Amino acid sequence: MGHLHQRIRDDIEARIMSGEWPPGHRVPFEHELMAQYGCSRMTVNKVLSTLAANGLITRRRRAGSVVAEPSTERAVLEIQDFAVEAARAGTDYRFKILRRSVEPLDAAAAQRTGLPFGSEVLSITTLHLMDEVPGAYEQRLINLATVPEAREERFKGVPPGTWLLSRVPWTDAEHVIRAVNADATLAKCLQVGTGAACLVLERRTWQAGAFVTEARISYPGERQRLAGRFSPTAKGIGMGATEG
């Protein structure tokens, strides 16, 4: 099934990249792809969800999918919302809280954030899914001294990142982007093979000097593309990724 999934995806990507299927071209309906490749609806749906998440197609309810229009590059470091990104791609979004606890800050996190060792933080792990396909695994720390209302928040309606963006305006941010190989836990959550290449975005934000949150978001390497656009005269270089 994995081989067939990759074959269907490669075939569609090749038609789009070659220009055979230009922007606006209708992608075969799910039942047409099922008949063509002799596969299940689940396999076809997973392929289309991946293509939509990568910005190659736009899915429209009851109208099928079309090749996406070229979009301007978005800043890799721009703070964005998973739900908004899913809506733009025409995919369904949901999130699952895998772990939530109030705990003292350990030494490593204290060094990264600048908070005193043992400071109380809310530690929360979230899985973000697009059309039921895992898109990102997020590990977040929230400083309860800066955001005390987070202590009782259960994030049933919106993911932690979205909740924070709507309540605590940030004034400074720091980003680190790195590549890792998925360990057993990450591989299971993202539905990739152990050792698969993943992209990790670490983001820390402050409000007027007070630390707010740290998010460490892991993306499956094959399902994520980050891009940046800049010029020699630009005052700053922006790079972007989705954030929930």
PAZAPA-4460 file (N, C-alpha, C; in steps of 0.05 Angstrom, whole numbers, plus 32768, in hexadecimal, padded with zeros to 4 digits):
% residues 244
    n_x    n_y    n_z   ca_x   ca_y   ca_z    c_x    c_y    c_z   seq   type   mol
   8010   7FE8   8000   8000   8000   8000   8011   8019   8000     1      M     A
   8027   8018   800F   8039   802F   8010   8045   8034   7FF5     2      G     A
   804D   801F   7FE7   8059   8022   7FCC   8045   802E   7FB9     3      H     A
   802C   8024   7FBA   8017   802F   7FA8   8011   804C   7FAE     4      L     A
   8010   8053   7FC8   800B   806E   7FD0   8020   8080   7FC3     5      H     A
   803A   8078   7FC5   804F   8088   7FBA   804D   808A   7F9B     6      Q     A
   8045   8074   7F8F   8043   8074   7F71   802D   8087   7F68     7      R     A
   8016   8087   7F75   8001   8099   7F6D   8009   80B6   7F72     8      I     A
   8016   80BB   7F89   801F   80D6   7F8E   8033   80E0   7F7A     9      R     A
   8047   80CE   7F73   805B   80D5   7F60   804F   80DB   7F45    10      D     A
   803B   80CB   7F3D   802E   80CF   7F22   8021   80EB   7F21    11      D     A
   8012   80F2   7F36   8004   810B   7F36   8017   8123   7F38    12      I     A
   802B   8120   7F49   803F   8135   7F4B   804D   813A   7F31    13      E     A
   8054   8124   7F22   8062   8127   7F09   8051   8136   7EF4    14      A     A
   8037   8131   7EF4   8025   813E   7EE1   8023   815C   7EE8    15      R     A
   8023   8162   7F02   8021   817E   7F0A   803B   818D   7F04    16      I     A
   8052   8181   7F0C   806C   818E   7F09   8073   8192   7EEC    17      M     A
   806A   817F   7EDB   8071   8181   7EBE   8060   8195   7EAF    18      S     A
   804A   819E   7EBC   8038   81B1   7EAF   8022   81A3   7EA0    19      G     A
   8022   8188   7EA0   800D   8179   7E92   7FF2   8180   7E9F    20      E     A
   7FF3   8182   7EB9   7FDB   818B   7EC8   7FE0   81A8   7ED2    21      W     A
   7FD6   81BC   7EC5   7FDC   81D8   7ECD   7FCA   81E0   7EE5    22      P     A
   7FCF   81F7   7EF1   7FBE   8200   7F07   7FA1   8201   7EFE    23      P     A
   7F90   81F7   7F10   7F73   81F6   7F09   7F6A   81DD   7EFD    24      G     A
   7F7D   81CC   7EF4   7F76   81B3   7EE7   7F69   81A0   7EFC    25      H     A
   7F54   8193   7EF4   7F46   8181   7F06   7F56   8167   7F0A    26      R     A
   7F5C   8160   7F23   7F68   8147   7F2A   7F52   8132   7F29    27      V     A
   7F58   811A   7F1F   7F44   8105   7F1E   7F36   8101   7F3A    28      P     A
   7F1D   80FC   7F39   7F0E   80F7   7F52   7F19   80DE   7F60    29      F     A
   7F13   80DC   7F79   7F1C   80C5   7F89   7F15   80AB   7F7C    30      E     A
   7EFB   80A8   7F73   7EF2   808F   7F68   7F01   8089   7F4D    31      H     A
   7F08   809E   7F3F   7F17   809A   7F26   7F33   8090   7F2C    32      E     A
   7F40   809B   7F40   7F5B   8092   7F47   7F5A   8076   7F53    33      L     A
   7F45   806F   7F62   7F42   8054   7F6D   7F41   8040   7F56    34      M     A
   7F31   8046   7F41   7F2E   8034   7F2B   7F48   8032   7F1B    35      A     A
   7F55   8049   7F17   7F6E   8049   7F07   7F84   8039   7F14    36      Q     A
   7F87   803B   7F2F   7F9D   802E   7F3C   7F95   8015   7F4B    37      Y     A
   7F7B   800F   7F4B   7F72   7FF7   7F59   7F78   7FF7   7F77    38      G     A
   7F72   800E   7F83   7F78   8011   7FA0   7F60   801A   7FB0    39      C     A
   7F63   801D   7FCA   7F4D   8025   7FDB   7F4A   8043   7FDC    40      S     A
   7F33   804C   7FE5   7F2E   8068   7FE9   7F41   8074   7FFE    41      R     A
   7F48   8065   8012   7F5A   806E   8027   7F75   8076   801B    42      M     A
   7F7F   8065   8009   7F99   806B   7FFC   7F98   8084   7FEB    43      T     A
   7F83   8087   7FDB   7F7F   809E   7FCA   7F7C   80B7   7FDB    44      V     A
   7F6C   80B5   7FF0   7F68   80CD   8001   7F82   80D6   800F    45      N     A
   7F92   80C3   8017   7FAC   80CA   8023   7FBE   80D8   800F    46      K     A
   7FBE   80CF   7FF6   7FCF   80DC   7FE2   7FC6   80F8   7FDD    47      V     A
   7FAC   80FC   7FDA   7FA1   8117   7FD5   7FA5   812A   7FED    48      L     A
   7FA3   811F   8005   7FA8   812F   801D   7FC5   8138   801E    49      S     A
   7FD8   8127   8017   7FF4   812E   8017   7FFA   8143   8002    50      T     A
   7FEE   8140   7FEA   7FF3   8154   7FD5   7FE7   816F   7FDC    51      L     A
   7FD0   816F   7FEA   7FC3   8188   7FF3   7FD4   8195   8008    52      A     A
   7FDE   8185   801B   7FEF   8190   8031   8009   819C   8026    53      A     A
   8013   8191   800F   802B   819C   8003   8025   81B3   7FF0    54      N     A
   800B   81BB   7FED   8005   81D2   7FDD   8003   81CD   7FBF    55      G     A
   8002   81B3   7FB7   8002   81AD   7F9A   7FE5   81AD   7F8F    56      L     A
   7FD2   81A5   7FA0   7FB6   81A5   7F97   7FA5   81B3   7FAC    57      I     A
   7F8D   81BA   7FA3   7F79   81C5   7FB5   7F61   81B3   7FB5    58      T     A
   7F58   81AA   7FCC   7F41   8198   7FCE   7F28   81A8   7FD4    59      R     A
   7F13   81A2   7FC5   7EFA   81B0   7FC8   7EE4   819C   7FCE    60      R     A
   7ED5   81A1   7FE2   7EC0   818F   7FEA   7EAB   818C   7FD3    61      R     A
   7EA5   8174   7FCD   7E91   816C   7FB9   7E99   8174   7F9C    62      R     A
   7EB0   8182   7F99   7EB8   818A   7F7F   7ED2   817D   7F76    63      A     A
   7EDE   816D   7F88   7EF7   8160   7F81   7F0F   8172   7F86    64      G     A
   7F25   816B   7F7A   7F3E   8179   7F7E   7F48   8185   7F64    65      S     A
   7F56   819B   7F66   7F62   81A8   7F4F   7F7F   81AF   7F55    66      V     A
   7F90   81B2   7F40   7FAB   81BA   7F44   7FAB   81D6   7F4F    67      V     A
   7FBB   81DB   7F64   7FBB   81F5   7F71   7FC9   820A   7F61    68      A     A
   7FBF   8223   7F64   7FCC   8239   7F58   7FE7   823F   7F66    69      E     A
   7FFB   8248   7F57   8015   824F   7F64   8010   8264   7F79    70      P     A
   801C   8261   7F90   8018   8274   7FA5   8033   8282   7FAB    71      S     A
   8031   829A   7FB7   804A   82A8   7FBE   8056   8298   7FD5    72      T     A
   8070   8298   7FD7   807E   828A   7FED   8076   8297   8007    73      E     A
   8071   8287   801B   806B   8292   8035   8084   8291   8047    74      R     A
   8086   82A3   805A   809E   82A4   806A   80A0   828B   807B    75      A     A
   80B8   827F   807B   80BC   8266   808A   80B8   826B   80A8    76      V     A
   80BE   8283   80B1   80BC   8288   80CE   80A2   8297   80D5    77      L     A
   8091   829A   80C2   8077   82A6   80C8   8066   8294   80D9    78      E     A
   805B   829E   80EF   804B   828E   8100   802F   828B   80F4    79      I     A
   8028   8272   80ED   800F   826D   80E0   7FFF   8258   80F0    80      Q     A
   7FE7   8254   80E6   7FD4   8243   80F4   7FCE   8229   80E4    81      D     A
   7FD0   8212   80F0   7FCB   81F9   80E2   7FB0   81F8   80D5    82      F     A
   7F9B   8201   80E4   7F80   8201   80DA   7F7D   8213   80C2    83      A     A
   7F8A   822A   80C3   7F88   823D   80AC   7F96   8230   8093    84      V     A
   7FAD   8224   8098   7FBB   8218   8082   7FAB   8201   8075    85      E     A
   7F9E   81F1   8086   7F8D   81DB   807C   7F76   81E6   806C    86      A     A
   7F6A   81FB   8075   7F53   8207   8067   7F5C   8211   804B    87      A     A
   7F74   821D   804A   7F7E   8226   8030   7F83   820F   801D    88      R     A
   7F8C   81F8   8028   7F92   81E1   8018   7F79   81D0   8012    89      A     A
   7F62   81D7   801F   7F4A   81C8   801B   7F49   81AD   8029    90      G     A
   7F58   81AB   803F   7F59   8192   804E   7F4B   8196   8069    91      T     A
   7F42   8180   8075   7F37   8181   8090   7F4D   8180   80A4    92      D     A
   7F4A   8190   80B9   7F5E   8191   80CE   7F53   8189   80E9    93      Y     A
   7F62   817B   80F8   7F5B   8176   8114   7F75   8171   8123    94      R     A
   7F73   8173   813E   7F8B   816F   814E   7F84   815D   8166    95      F     A
   7F99   8150   8170   7F95   813E   8187   7FAA   8146   819D    96      K     A
   7FA0   814B   81B5   7FB3   8150   81CB   7FBC   8134   81D6    97      I     A
   7FD5   812F   81D3   7FE0   8115   81DB   7FE9   8114   81F8    98      L     A
   7FF2   812C   8202   7FFC   812D   821D   7FFA   814A   8227    99      R     A
   7FF2   814D   8240   7FF0   8168   824C   7FF6   8166   826A   100      R     A
   8009   8176   8273   8010   8176   828F   801E   8190   8298   101      S     A
   8019   8198   82B0   8028   81AE   82BC   8040   81A2   82CA   102      V     A
   8058   81AD   82C4   8070   81A1   82CF   8086   81B6   82D2   103      E     A
   809A   81B0   82E2   80B1   81C2   82E5   80C3   81C1   82CD   104      P     A
   80CF   81D7   82C6   80E0   81D9   82AF   80FB   81CB   82B5   105      L     A
   8104   81BA   82A2   811D   81AC   82A6   8134   81BE   829E   106      D     A
   814C   81B4   82A3   8164   81C5   829E   8168   81CC   8281   107      A     A
   8163   81B9   826F   8167   81BE   8252   8154   81D3   8248   108      A     A
   813A   81D1   8250   8126   81E4   8248   812B   81FF   8254   109      A     A
   8135   81FF   826D   813B   8219   827A   8151   8228   826B   110      A     A
   8164   8219   8261   817A   8226   8251   816F   8231   8237   111      Q     A
   815D   8222   822A   8152   822B   8210   8140   8243   8213   112      R     A
   8131   8244   8228   811C   8259   822B   8125   8271   823B   113      T     A
   813A   826D   824C   8143   8282   825D   8133   8284   8277   114      G     A
   8121   8271   827C   8111   8271   8295   8121   8263   82AB   115      L     A
   811B   826A   82C4   8129   825C   82DA   8123   823E   82DA   116      P     A
   8137   822F   82E1   8133   8212   82E4   811C   820D   82F8   117      F     A
   810A   81FB   82F2   80F4   81F4   8304   80DB   8205   8300   118      G     A
   80DC   8219   82EE   80C4   822A   82E9   80AD   8219   82E0   119      S     A
   8095   821F   82E8   807E   8210   82E0   8076   8216   82C3   120      E     A
   8073   8201   82B3   806A   8204   8298   8055   81F0   8292   121      V     A
   8045   81F6   827E   8032   81E2   8273   803F   81D4   825C   122      L     A
   8042   81BA   825E   804E   81AA   8249   8038   819C   823A   123      S     A
   8036   81A0   8220   8020   8194   8211   8029   818A   81F6   124      I     A
   8021   8172   81EF   8028   8165   81D6   800F   8162   81C5   125      T     A
   8012   816B   81AC   7FFB   816C   819A   8002   815F   817F   126      T     A
   7FEF   8150   8174   7FF2   8145   8159   7FDE   8153   8147   127      L     A
   7FE8   815E   8131   7FD8   816C   811D   7FD3   815A   8105   128      H     A
   7FBA   8157   80FD   7FB3   8146   80E7   7FA4   8155   80D1   129      L     A
   7FAB   814F   80B8   7F9E   815A   80A0   7F91   8144   8091   130      M     A
   7F76   8144   8090   7F68   812E   8084   7F70   8114   8090   131      D     A
   7F74   8114   80AA   7F7B   80FD   80BB   7F98   80F3   80B6   132      E     A
   7FA7   8102   80A6   7FC4   80FC   80A2   7FD4   810D   80B5   133      V     A
   7FE5   8101   80C6   7FF5   8111   80D8   8007   8124   80C9   134      P     A
   8005   813E   80D0   8014   8152   80C3   802A   815E   80D4   135      G     A
   8027   815D   80EF   803B   8169   8100   8037   815E   811D   136      A     A
   804E   815B   812B   804E   8152   8146   805A   8169   8156   137      Y     A
   804B   8174   8169   8053   818D   8177   8057   8188   8195   138      E     A
   806E   8190   819F   8074   8190   81BB   8077   81AD   81C4   139      Q     A
   8066   81B5   81D7   8066   81D1   81DE   8068   81D5   81FC   140      R     A
   8076   81EA   8204   8078   81F3   8220   806C   820F   8221   141      L     A
   805B   8214   8235   804F   822E   8239   8056   8238   8254   142      I     A
   8061   8250   8256   8069   825C   826F   8051   8265   827F   143      N     A
   804B   8258   8295   8033   825E   82A4   8035   8279   82B3   144      L     A
   804D   8283   82B7   8050   829D   82C3   8047   82B3   82B0   145      A     A
   804A   82AF   8296   8042   82C2   8282   8025   82BD   8279   146      T     A
   801D   82A3   8277   8003   829C   826E   7FF5   828B   8283   147      V     A
   7FEE   8296   829A   7FE2   8285   82B0   7FC8   8277   82A8   148      P     A
   7FB9   8283   8296   7F9F   8277   828F   7FA2   825D   8280   149      E     A
   7FBA   8257   8276   7FBF   823E   8268   7FBE   8226   827B   150      A     A
   7FC1   822B   8295   7FC2   8215   82A9   7FA8   8204   82A8   151      R     A
   7F91   8212   82A4   7F78   8204   82A5   7F6C   81FF   8289   152      E     A
   7F7A   8209   8274   7F6F   8206   8259   7F73   81E9   824F   153      E     A
   7F5E   81DE   8243   7F5F   81C2   8239   7F62   81C1   821B   154      R     A
   7F61   81D7   820D   7F65   81D9   81F0   7F52   81C6   81E1   155      F     A
   7F39   81C6   81E8   7F26   81B4   81DB   7F1D   81BF   81C0   156      K     A
   7F1D   81D9   81BE   7F12   81E5   81A5   7F28   81ED   8191   157      G     A
   7F3F   81F6   819B   7F54   81FF   8189   7F6F   81F4   8194   158      V     A
   7F82   81F0   8182   7F9C   81E6   818B   7FAB   81FB   819C   159      P     A
   7FBF   81F3   81AB   7FCD   8206   81BD   7FD9   821E   81AF   160      P     A
   7FE5   821A   8198   7FF2   8230   818A   7FDE   8246   8181   161      G     A
   7FC7   823C   8177   7FB2   824F   816E   7FA7   825E   8186   162      T     A
   7FA3   824F   819C   7F98   825B   81B5   7FAB   8271   81BF   163      W     A
   7FC5   826C   81BE   7FD9   827F   81C7   7FD9   8298   81B5   164      L     A
   7FD9   8294   819B   7FDA   82AA   8188   7FC3   82BD   818C   165      L     A
   7FAC   82B3   8194   7F94   82C3   8197   7F93   82D2   81B2   166      S     A
   7FA5   82CA   81C5   7FA3   82D6   81DF   7FBD   82E4   81E8   167      R     A
   7FD4   82DC   81DF   7FED   82E7   81E8   7FFD   82F2   81D0   168      V     A
   7FFB   830B   81CA   800B   8316   81B4   8029   8314   81BB   169      P     A
   8038   830A   81A8   8055   8307   81AC   8064   831E   81A0   170      W     A
   807A   8325   81AB   808A   833C   81A1   80A5   8333   8195   171      T     A
   80AE   831C   819D   80C8   8311   8193   80C5   82F3   818F   172      D     A
   80D4   82E9   817B   80D3   82CC   8176   80EF   82C3   816D   173      A     A
   80F4   82AA   8173   810D   829D   816B   8107   8282   815F   174      E     A
   8114   827C   8149   810F   8263   813A   8128   8254   8135   175      H     A
   8126   8239   8136   813C   8227   812F   812F   8211   811E   176      V     A
   813B   820C   8106   8131   81F7   80F5   8147   81E2   80F2   177      I     A
   8140   81C9   80F6   8154   81B4   80F3   8148   819B   80E9   178      R     A
   8158   8189   80DF   814F   816F   80D5   8155   8159   80EA   179      A     A
   8143   8146   80ED   8148   8130   8100   813E   8116   80F2   180      V     A
   8146   8100   80FD   813B   80E6   80F5   8127   80DD   810A   181      N     A
   8110   80D5   8101   80FA   80CE   8114   8102   80B7   8126   182      A     A
   80FE   80BB   8140   8101   80A4   8152   80E7   8094   8152   183      D     A
   80E5   807F   8162   80CD   806E   8161   80B4   807D   8168   184      A     A
   80B5   808E   817C   809D   809D   8184   8094   80B0   816F   185      T     A
   80A6   80C0   8164   809F   80D3   814F   8095   80C5   8136   186      L     A
   80A3   80AF   812E   809B   80A0   8117   807F   8095   8119   187      A     A
   8077   808C   8131   805C   8081   8135   8047   8097   8133   188      K     A
   804D   80AE   813E   803A   80C4   813E   8036   80D0   8122   189      C     A
   804C   80D2   8113   804A   80DE   80F9   8045   80CA   80E2   190      L     A
   8044   80B1   80EA   8040   809B   80D7   8055   809B   80C1   191      Q     A
   806E   809C   80CA   8085   8099   80B8   8097   8083   80C3   192      V     A
   80AA   807B   80B3   80BC   8066   80BC   80D0   8070   80D1   193      G     A
   80D8   805E   80E3   80EC   8066   80F7   8106   806D   80E8   194      T     A
   8111   8084   80EF   8128   808E   80E1   8122   80A0   80CA   195      G     A
   8109   80A4   80C3   8101   80B5   80AD   8109   80D2   80B2   196      A     A
   810F   80E1   809D   8117   80FC   80A0   80FF   810E   80A8   197      A     A
   8103   811E   80BC   80EF   8130   80C5   80FB   814C   80C8   198      C     A
   80EA   8160   80C6   80F2   817C   80C9   80E7   8186   80E4   199      L     A
   80F8   8192   80F4   80F0   819C   810E   80F3   81BA   810F   200      V     A
   80DD   81C7   8116   80DD   81E5   8119   80DA   81EA   8137   201      L     A
   80EE   81F7   8142   80ED   8200   815E   80E7   821E   815F   202      E     A
   80D2   8225   816D   80CA   8241   816E   80C6   824A   818B   203      R     A
   80D3   8260   8192   80CF   826B   81AD   80C6   8288   81AA   204      R     A
   80B2   8290   81BA   80A8   82AB   81B8   80A7   82B9   81D4   205      T     A
   80AA   82D4   81D3   80AA   82E4   81EB   8096   82FB   81E8   206      W     A
   808C   8305   81FE   807B   831D   81FE   8089   8331   8210   207      Q     A
   8093   8346   8203   80A1   835C   8212   80B6   8351   8225   208      A     A
   80C5   833D   821C   80DB   8332   822D   80D3   831A   823E   209      G     A
   80B9   8315   8241   80B0   82FE   8251   80AB   82E6   823F   210      A     A
   80B8   82D0   8246   80B5   82B8   8235   8099   82AE   8235   211      F     A
   808F   82A7   821D   8073   829D   821A   8072   827F   8215   212      V     A
   807E   8276   81FF   807B   825A   81F8   8092   8250   81E7   213      T     A
   8097   8236   81E8   80A9   8229   81D6   809A   8212   81C9   214      E     A
   809B   8211   81AE   808E   81FC   819F   80A4   81EE   818E   215      A     A
   80A4   81D3   8191   80B6   81C3   8180   80A4   81B2   816F   216      R     A
   80A3   81B9   8155   8090   81AD   8142   809F   819C   812E   217      I     A
   8099   8182   812D   80A6   816F   811C   8093   8169   8104   218      S     A
   809E   816B   80EC   808F   8166   80D4   809B   814E   80C5   219      Y     A
   808B   813D   80B8   8096   8128   80A7   80A5   8136   8090   220      P     A
   80BD   812E   808B   80CD   813C   8077   80C0   813C   805B   221      G     A
   80B4   8125   8054   80A8   8123   8039   808E   8132   8036   222      E     A
   8083   813B   804C   8069   8149   804A   806B   8167   8050   223      R     A
   8084   8171   8053   8087   818D   805A   809B   819B   8048   224      Q     A
   8093   81B3   8040   80A6   81C3   802F   80A6   81DF   803A   225      R     A
   80BD   81E9   8042   80C0   8204   804C   80CF   8214   8036   226      L     A
   80C7   822D   8033   80D4   823D   801E   80D7   825A   8028   227      A     A
   80EA   8268   801C   80EE   8284   8023   80F4   8294   800A   228      G     A
   80ED   82AD   800A   80F3   82BF   7FF4   80FE   82D9   7FFF   229      R     A
   8114   82E2   7FF4   8121   82FA   7FFE   8131   8306   7FE7   230      F     A
   813A   831F   7FEC   814A   832D   7FD8   8162   8339   7FE6   231      S     A
   8177   8341   7FD7   818F   834C   7FE4   8189   8366   7FF3   232      P     A
   8173   8374   7FEB   816D   838E   7FF7   8159   838B   800F   233      T     A
   814F   8372   8013   813C   836F   8029   8149   8373   8044   234      A     A
   8139   837F   8056   8144   8384   8071   8145   836B   8082   235      K     A
   8134   8358   807C   8134   833F   808B   812C   8328   8079   236      G     A
   8133   8310   8081   812C   82F9   8072   8117   82E9   8081   237      I     A
   8101   82E4   8074   80EC   82D5   8081   80EA   82B9   8077   238      G     A
   80E5   82A6   8088   80E1   828A   8080   80CA   8280   8090   239      M     A
   80BA   826D   8087   80A1   8266   8094   8099   8249   8097   240      G     A
   8087   8243   80AA   807C   8228   80AE   8061   822A   80BC   241      A     A
   8051   8215   80BA   8038   8216   80C8   803B   8214   80E6   242      T     A
   8029   8220   80F4   802A   821F   8111   800E   821D   811B   243      E     A
   800A   820C   812F   7FF0   820A   813A   7FF0   8210   8158   244      G     A
***
